[in-house]
Amino acid sequence: MDNLSVNVQMPNNSTNHCRFDGVKVLYYLSKKEEALPILYDTLKKSNDEAEICEALYISDRMIENGVQGVDKMYPAFSRFNDTRSPNIQTFLAGVYRKTKVPDAFGPLVSMLIKNTINPIDPKPPFDPNEEIGGAILDYLA
């Protein structure tokens, strides 16, 4: 079950969110800490947006389910700190919001400033700046 991005539906004009394979997500969640090396490896190597989003989504869900060590994956997450993908930005900000890794604060601020100065084109069907701004506010709280 380590082939991420199969059956992923990315946002489009009629759907403003990603849809992931629930069975696959539950499989990774059931593996807990044992699945982290697979996600880490995927995030370090993949250039496939759907695969990256799915790995970030699973990482986010792992945090919500109390899996320990997701914050240690920051070196893999940080690879996307300069991404222009609104999908990756949104999931990355969600993960950073929950892990509160100190090194992630600067990249979040940078993402928000870059998106403000040079808006993402074409305009996505959702606003990644909402999640980025929310993550920044959580860091400041």
TORKOL-4160 file (C-alpha; in steps of 0.2 Angstrom, whole numbers, padded with zeros to 4 digits, m for minus):
141
<pt num="1" X="0000" Y="0000" Z="0000"/>
<pt num="2" X="0015" Y="0012" Z="m0002"/>
<pt num="3" X="0009" Y="0019" Z="m0019"/>
<pt num="4" X="0002" Y="0035" Z="m0014"/>
<pt num="5" X="m0008" Y="0046" Z="m0026"/>
<pt num="6" X="m0017" Y="0032" Z="m0034"/>
<pt num="7" X="m0036" Y="0037" Z="m0034"/>
<pt num="8" X="m0032" Y="0055" Z="m0028"/>
<pt num="9" X="m0044" Y="0068" Z="m0035"/>
<pt num="10" X="m0037" Y="0086" Z="m0035"/>
<pt num="11" X="m0047" Y="0102" Z="m0033"/>
<pt num="12" X="m0055" Y="0108" Z="m0049"/>
<pt num="13" X="m0068" Y="0121" Z="m0054"/>
<pt num="14" X="m0082" Y="0110" Z="m0047"/>
<pt num="15" X="m0074" Y="0103" Z="m0031"/>
<pt num="16" X="m0063" Y="0115" Z="m0020"/>
<pt num="17" X="m0055" Y="0101" Z="m0011"/>
<pt num="18" X="m0044" Y="0085" Z="m0013"/>
<pt num="19" X="m0052" Y="0068" Z="m0012"/>
<pt num="20" X="m0041" Y="0054" Z="m0005"/>
<pt num="21" X="m0043" Y="0035" Z="m0005"/>
<pt num="22" X="m0051" Y="0032" Z="0013"/>
<pt num="23" X="m0045" Y="0014" Z="0014"/>
<pt num="24" X="m0027" Y="0019" Z="0010"/>
<pt num="25" X="m0028" Y="0033" Z="0023"/>
<pt num="26" X="m0034" Y="0022" Z="0036"/>
<pt num="27" X="m0021" Y="0009" Z="0032"/>
<pt num="28" X="m0007" Y="0022" Z="0035"/>
<pt num="29" X="m0016" Y="0028" Z="0051"/>
<pt num="30" X="m0017" Y="0010" Z="0057"/>
<pt num="31" X="0002" Y="0008" Z="0055"/>
<pt num="32" X="0006" Y="0024" Z="0066"/>
<pt num="33" X="0024" Y="0027" Z="0068"/>
<pt num="34" X="0029" Y="0012" Z="0057"/>
<pt num="35" X="0022" Y="0022" Z="0042"/>
<pt num="36" X="0032" Y="0038" Z="0045"/>
<pt num="37" X="0048" Y="0032" Z="0036"/>
<pt num="38" X="0037" Y="0028" Z="0020"/>
<pt num="39" X="0029" Y="0046" Z="0021"/>
<pt num="40" X="0046" Y="0054" Z="0024"/>
<pt num="41" X="0053" Y="0045" Z="0009"/>
<pt num="42" X="0039" Y="0050" Z="m0002"/>
<pt num="43" X="0040" Y="0068" Z="0003"/>
<pt num="44" X="0059" Y="0068" Z="0001"/>
<pt num="45" X="0058" Y="0061" Z="m0017"/>
<pt num="46" X="0041" Y="0064" Z="m0025"/>
<pt num="47" X="0038" Y="0078" Z="m0038"/>
<pt num="48" X="0020" Y="0072" Z="m0040"/>
<pt num="49" X="0008" Y="0085" Z="m0033"/>
<pt num="50" X="m0006" Y="0073" Z="m0029"/>
<pt num="51" X="0006" Y="0061" Z="m0020"/>
<pt num="52" X="0014" Y="0075" Z="m0010"/>
<pt num="53" X="m0004" Y="0081" Z="m0005"/>
<pt num="54" X="m0009" Y="0064" Z="0000"/>
<pt num="55" X="0007" Y="0061" Z="0011"/>
<pt num="56" X="0004" Y="0078" Z="0019"/>
<pt num="57" X="m0014" Y="0074" Z="0022"/>
<pt num="58" X="m0010" Y="0057" Z="0030"/>
<pt num="59" X="0004" Y="0066" Z="0040"/>
<pt num="60" X="m0010" Y="0079" Z="0046"/>
<pt num="61" X="m0022" Y="0065" Z="0051"/>
<pt num="62" X="m0008" Y="0056" Z="0060"/>
<pt num="63" X="m0005" Y="0071" Z="0071"/>
<pt num="64" X="m0024" Y="0072" Z="0075"/>
<pt num="65" X="m0023" Y="0053" Z="0080"/>
<pt num="66" X="m0009" Y="0056" Z="0092"/>
<pt num="67" X="0005" Y="0048" Z="0082"/>
<pt num="68" X="0022" Y="0053" Z="0089"/>
<pt num="69" X="0036" Y="0059" Z="0078"/>
<pt num="70" X="0028" Y="0068" Z="0064"/>
<pt num="71" X="0036" Y="0084" Z="0069"/>
<pt num="72" X="0053" Y="0075" Z="0066"/>
<pt num="73" X="0048" Y="0075" Z="0048"/>
<pt num="74" X="0051" Y="0093" Z="0046"/>
<pt num="75" X="0067" Y="0091" Z="0035"/>
<pt num="76" X="0055" Y="0082" Z="0022"/>
<pt num="77" X="0041" Y="0095" Z="0024"/>
<pt num="78" X="0053" Y="0109" Z="0022"/>
<pt num="79" X="0057" Y="0104" Z="0004"/>
<pt num="80" X="0040" Y="0112" Z="0000"/>
<pt num="81" X="0042" Y="0129" Z="0009"/>
<pt num="82" X="0045" Y="0138" Z="m0007"/>
<pt num="83" X="0031" Y="0129" Z="m0017"/>
<pt num="84" X="0019" Y="0139" Z="m0028"/>
<pt num="85" X="0006" Y="0125" Z="m0027"/>
<pt num="86" X="m0009" Y="0131" Z="m0018"/>
<pt num="87" X="m0014" Y="0113" Z="m0014"/>
<pt num="88" X="0003" Y="0109" Z="m0006"/>
<pt num="89" X="0004" Y="0126" Z="0003"/>
<pt num="90" X="m0013" Y="0122" Z="0011"/>
<pt num="91" X="m0008" Y="0105" Z="0017"/>
<pt num="92" X="0009" Y="0110" Z="0023"/>
<pt num="93" X="0002" Y="0125" Z="0033"/>
<pt num="94" X="m0010" Y="0113" Z="0041"/>
<pt num="95" X="0004" Y="0101" Z="0046"/>
<pt num="96" X="0014" Y="0116" Z="0052"/>
<pt num="97" X="0000" Y="0123" Z="0062"/>
<pt num="98" X="m0002" Y="0106" Z="0072"/>
<pt num="99" X="0017" Y="0102" Z="0074"/>
<pt num="100" X="0022" Y="0120" Z="0078"/>
<pt num="101" X="0040" Y="0116" Z="0073"/>
<pt num="102" X="0049" Y="0133" Z="0077"/>
<pt num="103" X="0058" Y="0132" Z="0060"/>
<pt num="104" X="0042" Y="0132" Z="0050"/>
<pt num="105" X="0036" Y="0150" Z="0056"/>
<pt num="106" X="0048" Y="0159" Z="0044"/>
<pt num="107" X="0043" Y="0149" Z="0029"/>
<pt num="108" X="0024" Y="0152" Z="0033"/>
<pt num="109" X="0026" Y="0171" Z="0034"/>
<pt num="110" X="0037" Y="0170" Z="0018"/>
<pt num="111" X="0023" Y="0160" Z="0009"/>
<pt num="112" X="0010" Y="0173" Z="0014"/>
<pt num="113" X="0020" Y="0188" Z="0009"/>
<pt num="114" X="0025" Y="0180" Z="m0008"/>
<pt num="115" X="0006" Y="0175" Z="m0011"/>
<pt num="116" X="0001" Y="0193" Z="m0007"/>
<pt num="117" X="0014" Y="0201" Z="m0018"/>
<pt num="118" X="0012" Y="0189" Z="m0032"/>
<pt num="119" X="m0005" Y="0180" Z="m0032"/>
<pt num="120" X="m0006" Y="0162" Z="m0038"/>
<pt num="121" X="m0012" Y="0161" Z="m0056"/>
<pt num="122" X="m0023" Y="0154" Z="m0061"/>
<pt num="123" X="m0033" Y="0158" Z="m0045"/>
<pt num="124" X="m0037" Y="0141" Z="m0036"/>
<pt num="125" X="m0055" Y="0137" Z="m0031"/>
<pt num="126" X="m0050" Y="0140" Z="m0013"/>
<pt num="127" X="m0038" Y="0152" Z="m0004"/>
<pt num="128" X="m0022" Y="0144" Z="0003"/>
<pt num="129" X="m0019" Y="0161" Z="0012"/>
<pt num="130" X="m0033" Y="0157" Z="0024"/>
<pt num="131" X="m0024" Y="0141" Z="0031"/>
<pt num="132" X="m0007" Y="0149" Z="0030"/>
<pt num="133" X="m0013" Y="0164" Z="0040"/>
<pt num="134" X="m0022" Y="0153" Z="0052"/>
<pt num="135" X="m0006" Y="0143" Z="0055"/>
<pt num="136" X="0004" Y="0159" Z="0058"/>
<pt num="137" X="m0010" Y="0165" Z="0071"/>
<pt num="138" X="m0008" Y="0148" Z="0080"/>
<pt num="139" X="0011" Y="0151" Z="0081"/>
<pt num="140" X="0008" Y="0168" Z="0088"/>
<pt num="141" X="m0005" Y="0163" Z="0101"/>
